[in-house]
Amino acid sequence: MSPEMIGATGLVVMILLVALRVPVALAMLGVGLMGFGAVTDAGGALQMLKDIPVDVLAKYDFSAIPLFILMGVFATHSGMAGKLFDATRTIFGGVRGSLGIAGIGSSGVFASISGSSLATASTMTKVALPQMEKYGYQPGFACGILAAGGTLGIMIPPSIALLVYAILTQQSVGDMFIAGFLPGILGMVMYSITVMIMVRWKPHLAKRGEPTSWKHKFLSLTGLIPFSFIFIVIIAGIFFGLFTPTEGAAVGAFAAWAYAFVKGMRMEGLKQSLIETLALSAVVFFMLLGAEALGYFISVSRLSYSLAAWIGGLAVSPMVVLLCILAMYFLLGLFMDALAMLVITIPVVYPIILALGFDPVWFGIVAVLTVELGLITPPMGMNIFVIKAMAPHIKLSEMFRGVAPFIVSDVVRLAVLVAFPAISLVLLR
């Protein structure tokens, strides 16, 4: 068999393993090692197995991942989320669908600190869902709002998905974070507009929120101060070159811990936060180990280069190829975890994107946004299943119906970002 054929066979085997519920990281690592050995020799595969853990775990850029996770865990355990939701609820008081808009807004702000969609969805569900049900929100619609709001964590910086994409493609982490800012804000605005449209079209979905005075709205802004301070310090520091993204993650984690300490976190809370961070980080790093092995295999098989050359010779426009790649991401998102999709596909897709002349930073944004759709689309819909675990009294079918309008909103946002790349790149110029 030719190296290219071995590469293609390896990808098929990996997809079958994932379909059989083999952990994605293990499937990537196993196929990467076996495939590398098939193309070269067994000695080369064993050498790669020895080198990859050192390459990944000793890489300075990767140290930002556990720090951003730690920052999000501190933010969750410190009570920030509750204050944030109360603040946004007061700001939008009196508007029909105000609790829904508050859920979207607080999810977006919390996502800017947690960096994780699943953490955002679970935390905000715990805080906001009881209030939304209490004030007469249709349960499926309320869950749809919170599931959609949780996806903002994959785009609004600091985002773990953007960080992983930057490292896999050797792009600037700071550039990826800055490029994701406006698309993330656009997502918050479009989700909020979706809530307002839905509650006007179908008034039974939500009742009008209790009106609040301008004085109370102004005073409620204090609930946004902790998040705003940490976010501005991180983004401004990276943007102006005061520190690297890894140093920014450390600064943010320290600031989140200081706030949690002031609010009463002591040794037991710190211990639990560290254990949770280690568990989440281990999952991410194991996936990165598998991605590194798969990347070596794809590279030595020359499959990605052959695909790039073949696509470059097709009589179709680069935009058609891009749309096909995004359609592939959407279909994979129906069955796979978002981060897993990125680490599996980037070694194959990235050379094609470069060969077609697309901006790699812009492509990272639209790819991550497409992957984001998988978090709320059936049958996988990880955010939906996270919320279902926390609200077992609500039917899964109701949740998927409730999130459907937000899927439409994301498709529109994706079309806008593809048509107008400047939205993602303007802050870099």
DRENKOLFI-684667 format. One record per atom (N, C-alpha, C): x, y, z. Coordinates in steps of 0.1 Angstrom, whole numbers, padded with zeros to 4 digits, always signed. Layout:
BEGIN
XYZ
...
//
This chain:
BEGIN
+0008-0012+0000
+0000+0000+0000
+0009+0012+0000
+0004+0023-0007
+0012+0035-0007
+0010+0042+0006
+0019+0052+0010
+0017+0059+0022
+0004+0066+0023
-0001+0072+0011
-0014+0079+0011
-0025+0070+0015
-0025+0058+0009
-0035+0048+0011
-0035+0044+0026
-0023+0042+0032
-0022+0039+0046
-0029+0050+0055
-0026+0062+0051
-0031+0074+0058
-0047+0074+0057
-0052+0072+0045
-0067+0072+0044
-0073+0060+0052
-0067+0048+0051
-0072+0037+0059
-0071+0040+0074
-0061+0046+0078
-0060+0050+0093
-0071+0059+0097
-0075+0069+0089
-0085+0078+0092
-0099+0070+0093
-0101+0061+0084
-0113+0053+0084
-0114+0045+0097
-0103+0038+0100
-0102+0030+0112
-0105+0039+0125
-0099+0051+0125
-0101+0059+0137
-0116+0063+0138
-0123+0066+0127
-0137+0070+0127
-0145+0058+0132
-0142+0046+0128
-0149+0034+0132
-0147+0032+0148
-0135+0034+0152
-0132+0033+0167
-0140+0043+0175
-0141+0055+0170
-0149+0066+0177
-0164+0062+0177
-0168+0057+0165
-0182+0052+0164
-0185+0041+0174
-0175+0033+0177
-0177+0022+0187
-0175+0026+0201
-0174+0039+0203
-0173+0046+0216
-0160+0044+0223
-0149+0041+0215
-0136+0042+0220
-0132+0056+0223
-0127+0060+0234
-0123+0074+0237
-0115+0080+0226
-0119+0092+0222
-0113+0099+0210
-0098+0100+0212
-0093+0104+0223
-0079+0105+0225
-0071+0092+0223
-0077+0081+0228
-0071+0068+0227
-0071+0063+0212
-0083+0066+0205
-0084+0062+0191
-0073+0070+0183
-0071+0083+0185
-0061+0090+0178
-0047+0085+0181
-0044+0083+0194
-0031+0078+0197
-0028+0065+0191
-0037+0055+0192
-0035+0042+0187
-0033+0042+0172
-0042+0049+0165
-0041+0050+0150
-0028+0057+0146
-0025+0067+0153
-0013+0075+0150
+0000+0066+0151
+0001+0059+0162
+0013+0050+0164
+0013+0039+0154
+0002+0032+0152
+0002+0021+0143
+0004+0025+0129
-0002+0036+0125
-0001+0041+0112
+0014+0046+0109
+0020+0053+0119
+0033+0058+0117
+0043+0046+0115
+0040+0035+0123
+0048+0023+0122
+0047+0016+0109
+0034+0017+0103
+0032+0010+0090
+0039+0018+0079
+0039+0031+0080
+0046+0039+0070
+0061+0039+0071
+0066+0039+0083
+0081+0039+0085
+0085+0025+0090
+0086+0023+0103
+0089+0010+0109
+0085+0010+0124
+0086-0001+0130
+0082-0002+0144
+0091+0006+0153
+0104+0007+0150
+0113+0015+0158
+0109+0029+0158
+0105+0034+0146
+0101+0048+0145
+0089+0051+0154
+0079+0042+0154
+0067+0043+0162
+0070+0044+0177
+0079+0035+0181
+0083+0035+0195
+0090+0047+0199
+0099+0053+0190
+0106+0065+0193
+0096+0077+0194
+0086+0076+0185
+0075+0087+0186
+0068+0086+0199
+0065+0074+0203
+0057+0072+0216
+0066+0078+0228
+0079+0077+0227
+0087+0082+0237
+0088+0097+0237
+0088+0103+0224
+0091+0117+0223
+0078+0126+0225
+0066+0121+0220
+0054+0129+0220
+0050+0134+0234
+0050+0126+0245
+0046+0131+0258
+0055+0143+0262
+0068+0141+0259
+0078+0152+0263
+0075+0165+0255
+0072+0163+0241
+0070+0174+0233
+0057+0182+0237
+0047+0174+0241
+0034+0181+0245
+0035+0187+0259
+0038+0178+0268
+0038+0182+0282
+0048+0193+0286
+0059+0194+0278
+0070+0203+0281
+0068+0216+0273
+0058+0217+0264
+0057+0228+0256
+0051+0240+0264
+0058+0251+0263
+0055+0263+0272
+0041+0268+0269
+0037+0268+0256
+0024+0274+0252
+0012+0266+0258
+0014+0253+0260
+0004+0244+0265
+0001+0247+0280
+0011+0253+0287
+0009+0256+0301
-0003+0266+0304
-0007+0273+0293
-0018+0282+0295
-0031+0274+0297
-0032+0262+0292
-0045+0255+0293
-0049+0252+0307
-0041+0246+0316
-0046+0244+0330
-0048+0257+0337
-0040+0267+0334
-0042+0280+0341
-0056+0286+0337
-0060+0286+0325
-0073+0291+0321
-0084+0283+0327
-0082+0269+0328
-0092+0261+0334
-0093+0264+0349
-0081+0266+0356
-0081+0270+0370
-0088+0283+0372
-0086+0292+0363
-0093+0305+0364
-0108+0304+0364
-0113+0295+0355
-0127+0293+0354
-0133+0286+0366
-0125+0276+0371
-0130+0269+0383
-0131+0278+0395
-0121+0287+0397
-0122+0297+0408
-0134+0306+0406
-0136+0310+0394
-0148+0319+0391
-0161+0312+0394
-0162+0299+0391
-0174+0291+0394
-0176+0290+0409
-0165+0287+0417
-0166+0284+0431
-0167+0296+0440
-0165+0308+0434
-0164+0320+0442
-0178+0327+0443
-0188+0322+0435
-0201+0329+0435
-0202+0340+0425
-0192+0341+0417
-0193+0352+0406
-0205+0351+0397
-0208+0338+0394
-0219+0336+0384
-0232+0341+0389
-0235+0338+0402
-0248+0343+0408
-0249+0358+0408
-0238+0365+0412
-0239+0380+0411
-0240+0385+0397
-0233+0378+0388
-0234+0382+0374
-0248+0381+0368
-0255+0370+0371
-0269+0368+0366
-0278+0379+0373
-0277+0381+0385
-0285+0391+0392
-0283+0405+0386
-0270+0408+0383
-0267+0421+0377
-0274+0422+0363
-0272+0412+0354
-0278+0413+0341
-0293+0413+0341
-0299+0405+0351
-0313+0405+0352
-0319+0419+0355
-0312+0426+0364
-0316+0439+0368
-0315+0449+0357
-0304+0448+0349
-0301+0457+0338
-0312+0456+0328
-0317+0444+0325
-0327+0442+0314
-0341+0441+0320
-0343+0444+0333
-0356+0444+0339
-0366+0451+0332
-0378+0446+0330
-0390+0452+0324
-0391+0449+0309
-0381+0443+0303
-0381+0439+0289
-0387+0425+0288
-0396+0423+0278
-0401+0409+0276
-0389+0400+0272
-0388+0389+0280
-0377+0380+0277
-0364+0385+0285
-0366+0393+0295
-0354+0399+0301
-0345+0388+0308
-0352+0378+0314
-0344+0368+0320
-0336+0360+0310
-0342+0358+0298
-0335+0351+0288
-0323+0359+0283
-0325+0372+0281
-0314+0380+0277
-0303+0381+0288
-0308+0381+0300
-0298+0381+0311
-0290+0368+0311
-0297+0357+0308
-0290+0344+0307
-0279+0344+0296
-0283+0350+0285
-0273+0351+0274
-0262+0360+0278
-0265+0371+0283
-0254+0381+0286
-0245+0376+0297
-0251+0370+0308
-0242+0365+0318
-0234+0353+0314
-0240+0344+0305
-0232+0333+0299
-0220+0338+0291
-0223+0349+0283
-0212+0354+0275
-0201+0360+0284
-0204+0367+0294
-0194+0373+0303
-0187+0362+0311
-0195+0352+0316
-0188+0341+0324
-0179+0333+0314
-0183+0332+0302
-0175+0324+0292
-0162+0331+0290
-0161+0344+0291
-0149+0351+0289
-0139+0348+0300
-0143+0343+0311
-0134+0339+0322
-0132+0324+0322
-0142+0316+0320
-0141+0302+0322
-0134+0296+0310
-0136+0301+0298
-0130+0296+0286
-0135+0282+0281
-0146+0277+0288
-0151+0264+0285
-0166+0265+0283
-0171+0260+0272
-0186+0260+0270
-0193+0251+0279
-0188+0239+0282
-0195+0230+0291
-0196+0236+0305
-0185+0242+0310
-0185+0248+0323
-0194+0260+0324
-0195+0268+0313
-0204+0279+0313
-0219+0274+0313
-0222+0264+0305
-0236+0259+0305
-0240+0253+0318
-0231+0245+0324
-0235+0239+0337
-0236+0249+0348
-0227+0259+0349
-0228+0269+0359
-0240+0278+0358
-0242+0283+0346
-0254+0292+0344
-0267+0285+0345
-0268+0272+0342
-0280+0264+0344
-0283+0264+0359
-0273+0261+0367
-0274+0260+0381
-0280+0273+0387
-0275+0284+0381
-0279+0297+0387
-0292+0302+0381
-0294+0301+0368
-0304+0308+0361
-0317+0300+0359
-0316+0287+0357
-0328+0279+0353
-0339+0280+0364
-0335+0278+0377
-0346+0279+0387
-0354+0293+0386
-0346+0304+0384
-0353+0317+0383
-0362+0318+0371
-0357+0312+0359
-0365+0313+0347
-0377+0305+0348
-0376+0293+0354
-0389+0285+0356
-0398+0292+0366
-0393+0298+0376
-0401+0305+0386
-0409+0316+0380
-0403+0323+0370
-0410+0334+0364
-0417+0330+0351
-0420+0317+0349
-0430+0313+0339
-0424+0311+0325
-0411+0308+0324
-0405+0305+0312
-0408+0291+0308
-0411+0288+0295
-0414+0275+0291
-0400+0267+0292
-0401+0256+0300
-0388+0249+0304
-0379+0246+0292
-0384+0241+0281
-0375+0237+0270
-0369+0250+0264
-0376+0261+0263
-0370+0273+0258
-0360+0279+0267
-0362+0278+0280
-0352+0282+0290
-0339+0274+0289
-0340+0261+0287
-0328+0253+0285
-0321+0256+0272
-0329+0259+0262
-0323+0263+0249
-0315+0275+0250
-0320+0285+0257
-0313+0298+0259
-0299+0295+0266
-0300+0287+0277
-0287+0285+0284
-0278+0276+0277
-0283+0266+0269
-0274+0258+0261
-0267+0267+0250
-0274+0275+0244
-0269+0284+0234
-0259+0294+0240
-0262+0300+0252
-0253+0309+0259
-0240+0302+0262
-0241+0289+0266
-0229+0282+0269
-0219+0281+0258
-0224+0280+0245
-0215+0279+0234
-0206+0291+0232
-0210+0302+0238
-0202+0314+0237
-0188+0312+0243
-0187+0302+0252
-0174+0300+0258
-0163+0295+0248
-0167+0290+0237
-0158+0284+0227
-0152+0295+0218
-0158+0307+0219
-0154+0318+0210
-0148+0330+0217
-0155+0335+0228
-0151+0347+0235
-0138+0344+0242
-0128+0352+0240
-0115+0349+0247
-0116+0352+0262
-0107+0345+0269
-0098+0334+0265
-0105+0321+0263
-0104+0316+0251
-0111+0303+0247
-0101+0292+0246
-0104+0280+0252
-0095+0269+0252
-0095+0264+0237
-0106+0264+0230
-0106+0259+0217
-0097+0268+0207
-0098+0281+0209
-0090+0290+0201
-0075+0288+0205
-0072+0285+0218
-0059+0283+0222
-0053+0270+0216
-0061+0260+0216
-0056+0247+0210
-0054+0248+0195
-0064+0255+0188
-0062+0258+0174
-0049+0265+0171
-0046+0276+0179
-0034+0284+0177
-0022+0275+0178
-0022+0266+0188
-0010+0258+0191
-0008+0248+0180
-0019+0242+0176
-0018+0231+0165
-0014+0237+0152
-0017+0249+0149
-0014+0256+0136
-0002+0265+0137
+0004+0267+0149
+0015+0276+0152
+0011+0290+0148
-0001+0294+0151
-0005+0308+0150
-0003+0315+0164
-0004+0328+0164
-0002+0336+0176
-0015+0334+0184
-0013+0330+0197
-0025+0328+0206
-0032+0342+0208
-0024+0352+0209
-0030+0365+0211
-0038+0370+0199
-0033+0367+0187
-0041+0370+0175
-0054+0363+0175
-0054+0350+0178
-0066+0342+0178
-0076+0348+0188
-0071+0351+0200
-0080+0357+0211
-0087+0370+0206
-0078+0378+0200
-0083+0391+0196
-0093+0390+0184
-0090+0381+0175
-0099+0378+0164
-0112+0372+0168
-0113+0365+0179
-0125+0359+0184
-0134+0369+0191
-0129+0381+0195
-0137+0390+0203
-0149+0395+0197
-0148+0401+0185
-0160+0406+0178
-0170+0395+0174
-0166+0384+0168
-0175+0373+0166
-0182+0368+0178
-0175+0368+0190
-0182+0364+0202
-0192+0374+0207
-0189+0387+0206
-0199+0397+0209
-0211+0397+0200
-0208+0395+0187
-0218+0393+0177
-0228+0382+0181
-0222+0371+0185
-0230+0360+0190
-0239+0363+0201
-0234+0371+0211
-0243+0375+0223
-0254+0384+0218
-0251+0393+0209
-0262+0402+0204
-0272+0395+0196
-0268+0385+0187
-0277+0378+0179
-0286+0369+0187
-0280+0362+0197
-0288+0354+0206
-0298+0362+0213
-0294+0374+0218
-0304+0382+0225
-0315+0387+0216
-0312+0390+0204
-0322+0394+0194
-0332+0382+0192
-0326+0370+0191
-0334+0358+0189
-0344+0356+0200
-0339+0358+0213
-0348+0357+0224
-0360+0367+0223
-0357+0379+0219
-0367+0390+0218
-0377+0386+0207
-0372+0381+0196
-0381+0377+0185
-0390+0366+0189
-0384+0356+0195
-0392+0344+0199
-0403+0347+0209
-0400+0356+0219
-0410+0359+0229
-0421+0368+0224
-0418+0376+0214
-0428+0384+0207
-0437+0375+0198
-0431+0366+0191
-0438+0357+0182
-0446+0347+0190
-0441+0342+0200
-0448+0332+0209
-0448+0337+0223
-0457+0345+0227
-0456+0352+0241
-0457+0342+0252
-0462+0329+0250
-0463+0320+0260
-0450+0314+0265
-0439+0317+0257
-0426+0312+0260
-0420+0319+0272
-0424+0331+0275
-0418+0339+0286
-0427+0350+0290
-0427+0353+0303
-0434+0365+0308
-0425+0377+0308
-0431+0389+0308
-0423+0401+0309
-0417+0402+0323
-0404+0406+0323
-0397+0407+0336
-0401+0418+0344
-0398+0418+0357
-0402+0428+0366
-0394+0441+0363
-0401+0453+0362
-0393+0465+0358
-0384+0469+0369
-0373+0475+0366
-0363+0480+0375
-0360+0495+0372
-0357+0502+0383
-0354+0517+0381
-0340+0518+0375
-0338+0530+0369
-0325+0533+0364
-0314+0533+0375
-0318+0537+0387
-0309+0537+0398
-0304+0523+0401
-0314+0513+0401
-0311+0499+0404
-0302+0493+0393
-0305+0498+0380
-0297+0493+0369
-0283+0497+0370
-0281+0510+0374
-0268+0515+0376
-0260+0508+0387
-0267+0506+0398
-0261+0500+0410
-0257+0485+0407
-0265+0479+0398
-0263+0465+0395
-0250+0463+0388
-0245+0473+0382
-0232+0472+0374
-0220+0467+0382
-0222+0469+0395
-0211+0464+0404
-0209+0449+0403
-0220+0442+0399
-0219+0427+0398
-0210+0423+0386
-0208+0433+0377
-0199+0430+0365
-0185+0433+0367
-0182+0440+0378
-0168+0444+0380
-0158+0433+0381
-0160+0422+0388
-0149+0412+0389
-0146+0406+0375
-0156+0403+0368
-0154+0397+0354
-0147+0407+0345
-0153+0419+0345
-0147+0430+0336
-0132+0432+0339
-0129+0433+0352
-0115+0435+0356
-0106+0424+0351
-0110+0412+0353
-0101+0400+0349
-0100+0400+0334
-0111+0402+0327
-0112+0401+0312
-0103+0412+0306
-0105+0424+0311
-0097+0436+0306
-0082+0434+0308
-0079+0430+0320
-0064+0428+0323
-0058+0418+0314
-0065+0406+0311
-0059+0396+0303
-0058+0401+0288
-0069+0406+0283
-0070+0409+0269
-0061+0421+0266
-0062+0432+0275
-0054+0444+0273
-0039+0440+0274
-0035+0432+0284
-0022+0428+0286
-0016+0421+0274
-0024+0411+0268
-0019+0404+0256
-0019+0414+0244
-0029+0422+0242
-0030+0431+0231
-0018+0441+0230
-0015+0446+0242
-0004+0456+0242
+0010+0450+0245
+0010+0437+0245
+0023+0431+0247
+0029+0431+0261
+0021+0434+0271
+0026+0434+0285
+0030+0421+0290
+0023+0410+0285
+0026+0397+0289
+0021+0387+0278
+0026+0375+0278
+0022+0365+0269
+0009+0359+0273
+0002+0352+0264
-0011+0345+0268
-0009+0336+0280
+0002+0329+0281
+0004+0320+0293
+0005+0329+0306
+0013+0340+0305
+0014+0348+0317
+0000+0355+0320
-0007+0358+0309
-0021+0364+0311
-0030+0354+0318
-0028+0341+0315
-0036+0331+0322
-0033+0330+0336
-0020+0331+0339
-0015+0331+0353
-0021+0343+0361
-0020+0354+0355
-0025+0367+0361
-0040+0365+0364
-0048+0360+0354
-0062+0358+0355
-0065+0348+0366
-0058+0337+0367
-0060+0327+0377
-0058+0332+0391
-0047+0340+0392
-0044+0346+0405
-0055+0356+0409
-0060+0364+0400
-0071+0374+0403
-0084+0367+0407
-0087+0356+0400
-0099+0348+0403
-0098+0342+0417
-0085+0337+0420
-0083+0331+0433
-0084+0342+0444
-0079+0354+0441
-0079+0364+0451
-0094+0368+0454
-0102+0369+0444
-0116+0372+0446
-0123+0361+0454
-0120+0348+0450
-0126+0337+0457
-0122+0337+0472
-0109+0341+0475
-0104+0341+0489
-0112+0352+0497
-0113+0363+0490
-0121+0374+0497
-0135+0370+0500
-0141+0362+0491
-0155+0357+0493
-0156+0345+0502
-0144+0340+0508
-0145+0330+0518
-0139+0316+0514
-0133+0315+0502
-0127+0302+0498
-0114+0300+0507
-0114+0289+0513
-0102+0285+0521
-0096+0272+0516
-0088+0265+0524
-0080+0254+0520
-0088+0243+0513
-0100+0240+0519
-0108+0229+0514
-0113+0233+0500
-0117+0245+0498
-0122+0250+0485
-0111+0250+0475
-0099+0255+0479
-0087+0255+0471
-0084+0241+0466
-0084+0231+0475
-0081+0217+0472
-0091+0212+0462
-0104+0214+0464
-0114+0210+0454
-0112+0216+0440
-0108+0229+0440
-0106+0236+0427
-0094+0230+0420
-0083+0227+0427
-0071+0221+0421
-0074+0207+0416
-0082+0199+0423
-0085+0186+0419
-0093+0186+0406
-0103+0195+0406
-0112+0197+0394
-0104+0201+0382
-0094+0211+0384
-0086+0216+0374
-0077+0204+0368
-0071+0196+0377
-0062+0185+0372
-0070+0175+0364
-0082+0172+0368
-0091+0163+0361
-0094+0168+0347
-0098+0180+0346
-0101+0186+0333
-0089+0187+0324
-0078+0191+0330
-0066+0193+0323
-0060+0180+0317
-0062+0169+0325
-0057+0156+0321
-0065+0152+0308
-0078+0154+0308
-0086+0151+0296
-0081+0158+0284
-0078+0171+0285
-0074+0179+0274
-0060+0175+0269
-0051+0173+0279
-0037+0169+0275
-0037+0155+0268
-0045+0146+0273
-0045+0133+0267
-0050+0134+0253
-0059+0143+0250
-0064+0145+0237
-0054+0151+0228
-0046+0160+0234
-0035+0167+0226
-0024+0157+0223
-0021+0147+0232
-0011+0137+0229
-0016+0128+0217
-0029+0125+0217
-0034+0117+0206
-0034+0125+0193
-0037+0138+0194
-0036+0147+0182
-0022+0148+0176
-0013+0149+0185
+0001+0150+0181
+0006+0137+0173
+0002+0126+0179
+0005+0113+0172
-0002+0112+0159
-0014+0116+0158
-0022+0115+0146
-0016+0125+0135
-0012+0137+0140
-0006+0146+0131
+0007+0141+0125
+0016+0135+0133
+0028+0129+0127
+0025+0119+0117
+0015+0110+0120
+0011+0100+0110
+0006+0106+0097
-0003+0115+0098
-0009+0122+0086
+0002+0129+0078
+0012+0135+0085
+0023+0142+0078
+0032+0132+0071
+0036+0121+0078
+0045+0111+0071
+0039+0104+0060
+0025+0102+0061
+0018+0095+0050
+0016+0104+0038
+0018+0118+0040
+0016+0128+0030
+0002+0129+0025
-0008+0124+0033
-0022+0124+0029
-0027+0138+0028
-0023+0147+0037
-0029+0161+0037
-0023+0168+0025
-0010+0166+0022
-0004+0173+0010
-0010+0168-0003
-0013+0155-0004
-0019+0149-0016
-0033+0154-0017
-0041+0156-0006
-0054+0161-0007
-0054+0176-0011
-0044+0183-0006
-0043+0197-0009
-0040+0199-0024
-0031+0191-0029
-0028+0191-0044
-0040+0187-0052
-0047+0177-0048
-0059+0173-0055
-0070+0183-0056
-0072+0189-0044
-0083+0200-0043
-0078+0212-0051
-0065+0215-0051
-0060+0226-0058
-0062+0225-0073
-0063+0212-0078
-0064+0210-0092
-0079+0209-0096
-0088+0209-0087
-0102+0209-0091
-0107+0222-0097
-0116+0220-0106
-0122+0232-0113
-0133+0238-0105
-0131+0241-0092
-0141+0248-0084
-0133+0259-0077
-0141+0269-0072
-0136+0280-0065
-0131+0276-0051
-0121+0283-0046
-0117+0281-0032
-0129+0282-0022
-0139+0291-0024
-0150+0292-0015
-0159+0280-0015
-0160+0273-0026
-0168+0260-0026
-0161+0250-0018
-0147+0249-0019
-0140+0240-0010
-0142+0243+0004
-0141+0256+0008
-0143+0261+0022
-0156+0256+0027
-0167+0258+0019
-0180+0255+0023
-0181+0240+0025
-0175+0232+0017
-0175+0217+0019
-0168+0214+0032
-0157+0220+0035
-0150+0218+0048
-0159+0221+0060
-0165+0233+0059
-0174+0237+0070
-0186+0227+0071
-0191+0223+0060
-0202+0213+0060
-0197+0200+0067
-0185+0196+0065
-0179+0184+0071
-0179+0186+0086
-0174+0198+0091
-0174+0201+0105
-0188+0201+0111
-0198+0206+0104
-0211+0205+0109
-0216+0191+0111
-0214+0183+0101
-0218+0169+0102
-0211+0161+0113
-0198+0164+0114
-0190+0157+0125
-0195+0162+0139
-0200+0174+0139
-0205+0180+0152
-0217+0173+0157
-0224+0166+0148
-0236+0159+0152
-0233+0147+0160
-0220+0142+0160
-0217+0130+0167
-0204+0131+0176
-0196+0142+0174
-0184+0143+0181
-0182+0155+0190
-0174+0154+0200
-0170+0165+0209
-0163+0176+0201
-0165+0189+0204
-0160+0200+0197
-0145+0200+0196
-0139+0199+0208
-0124+0199+0209
-0118+0187+0201
-0124+0176+0202
-0120+0164+0195
-0120+0166+0180
-0130+0173+0175
-0131+0175+0161
-0119+0184+0156
-0116+0194+0164
-0105+0203+0160
-0092+0195+0159
-0089+0188+0170
-0076+0181+0170
-0075+0170+0160
-0086+0164+0156
-0086+0153+0146
-0084+0159+0132
-0091+0170+0129
-0092+0174+0115
-0081+0184+0111
-0076+0192+0121
-0067+0203+0117
-0055+0198+0110
-0049+0187+0114
-0037+0182+0106
-0040+0179+0092
-0052+0176+0088
-0056+0173+0075
-0061+0185+0067
-0069+0193+0074
-0075+0205+0068
-0066+0217+0066
-0057+0219+0076
-0050+0232+0076
-0041+0233+0064
-0033+0223+0059
-0026+0225+0047
-0034+0229+0035
-0046+0223+0034
-0055+0227+0023
-0059+0241+0024
-0062+0246+0036
-0066+0260+0037
-0055+0270+0033
-0042+0266+0037
-0031+0274+0033
-0029+0274+0018
-0031+0262+0012
-0029+0261-0003
-0039+0269-0010
-0051+0270-0005
-0062+0278-0011
-0060+0293-0009
-0051+0297+0000
-0049+0311+0002
-0057+0318+0012
-0064+0311+0020
-0073+0317+0031
-0064+0321+0043
-0069+0332+0049
-0062+0336+0061
-0064+0326+0072
-0053+0320+0078
-0054+0310+0088
-0061+0314+0101
-0059+0327+0105
-0066+0332+0117
-0081+0333+0115
-0085+0338+0103
-0099+0339+0100
-0105+0325+0099
-0098+0316+0093
-0104+0302+0091
-0105+0296+0105
-0096+0299+0114
-0098+0293+0128
-0111+0298+0134
-0114+0311+0132
-0127+0316+0138
-0139+0309+0132
-0140+0308+0119
-0151+0302+0113
-0152+0287+0115
-0140+0280+0116
-0140+0266+0120
-0145+0264+0134
-0140+0272+0143
-0144+0271+0157
-0159+0274+0159
-0164+0283+0151
-0179+0287+0152
-0187+0275+0146
-0182+0269+0136
-0189+0257+0130
-0189+0245+0140
-0178+0243+0146
-0176+0233+0156
-0186+0236+0168
-0187+0249+0171
-0196+0253+0182
-0211+0248+0180
-0215+0248+0167
-0228+0243+0164
-0231+0229+0169
-0220+0221+0169
-0222+0207+0174
-0225+0206+0189
-0223+0217+0196
-0226+0216+0211
-0241+0217+0213
-0248+0221+0204
-0263+0223+0206
-0272+0216+0196
-0265+0208+0186
-0273+0201+0176
-0274+0186+0180
-0286+0180+0177
-0287+0166+0180
-0280+0158+0170
-0276+0145+0173
-0279+0138+0185
-0268+0140+0196
-0257+0146+0193
-0246+0148+0203
-0250+0159+0213
-0249+0171+0209
-0254+0183+0217
-0249+0183+0231
-0236+0183+0233
-0230+0182+0247
-0236+0191+0257
-0238+0204+0253
-0244+0214+0262
-0258+0210+0266
-0266+0204+0257
-0279+0200+0260
-0279+0188+0270
-0270+0179+0268
-0269+0168+0278
-0264+0172+0291
-0255+0182+0292
-0250+0187+0305
-0262+0193+0312
-0271+0201+0305
-0282+0207+0311
-0293+0197+0315
-0294+0186+0307
-0303+0175+0310
-0299+0169+0323
-0287+0167+0325
-0282+0160+0338
-0285+0169+0350
-0286+0182+0348
-0289+0191+0359
-0304+0194+0360
-0312+0191+0350
-0326+0193+0350
-0333+0181+0344
-0333+0169+0351
-0338+0157+0346
-0354+0157+0344
-0360+0167+0350
-0375+0168+0349
-0380+0174+0336
-0370+0179+0328
-0374+0185+0315
-0370+0175+0304
-0379+0172+0294
-0377+0163+0284
-0366+0167+0274
-0358+0158+0270
-0347+0161+0260
-0353+0167+0247
-0364+0162+0243
-0370+0167+0230
-0374+0181+0232
-0379+0185+0244
-0382+0199+0246
-0370+0208+0245
-0359+0203+0251
-0347+0211+0251
-0342+0214+0236
-0342+0203+0228
-0337+0205+0214
-0347+0214+0206
-0360+0213+0209
-0369+0223+0203
-0366+0237+0207
-0363+0238+0220
-0360+0252+0225
-0348+0258+0220
-0337+0250+0216
-0325+0255+0211
-0325+0257+0196
-0335+0252+0189
-0335+0253+0174
-0334+0267+0169
-0341+0277+0175
-0339+0291+0170
-0325+0296+0171
-0318+0292+0181
-0304+0296+0182
-0295+0289+0173
-0298+0277+0168
-0290+0271+0158
-0292+0279+0145
-0304+0284+0142
-0306+0292+0130
-0298+0305+0131
-0298+0311+0143
-0290+0323+0146
-0275+0321+0143
-0270+0309+0148
-0256+0306+0145
-0252+0304+0131
-0262+0298+0123
-0259+0296+0109
-0259+0310+0102
-0267+0319+0106
-0267+0333+0100
-0254+0340+0104
-0250+0338+0116
-0237+0344+0121
-0225+0339+0113
-0225+0326+0111
-0215+0319+0103
-0214+0325+0089
-0226+0326+0083
-0227+0332+0069
-0221+0346+0069
-0224+0354+0079
-0219+0368+0080
-0204+0368+0081
-0198+0359+0089
-0184+0359+0091
-0176+0354+0079
-0183+0344+0072
-0176+0340+0059
-0177+0350+0049
-0188+0358+0048
-0189+0368+0038
-0181+0380+0041
-0179+0383+0054
-0172+0395+0058
-0160+0392+0067
-0149+0387+0062
-0138+0383+0070
-0132+0394+0079
-0135+0406+0075
-0130+0418+0082
-0135+0419+0097
-0147+0413+0099
-0152+0413+0113
-0143+0406+0122
-0137+0395+0118
-0127+0388+0126
-0113+0394+0126
-0109+0401+0116
-0095+0405+0114
-0093+0420+0117
-0104+0428+0118
-0102+0442+0119
-0094+0447+0131
-0095+0440+0142
-0088+0444+0154
-0073+0440+0154
-0069+0432+0144
-0055+0429+0142
-0048+0438+0133
-0055+0448+0127
-0048+0457+0118
-0046+0470+0124
//
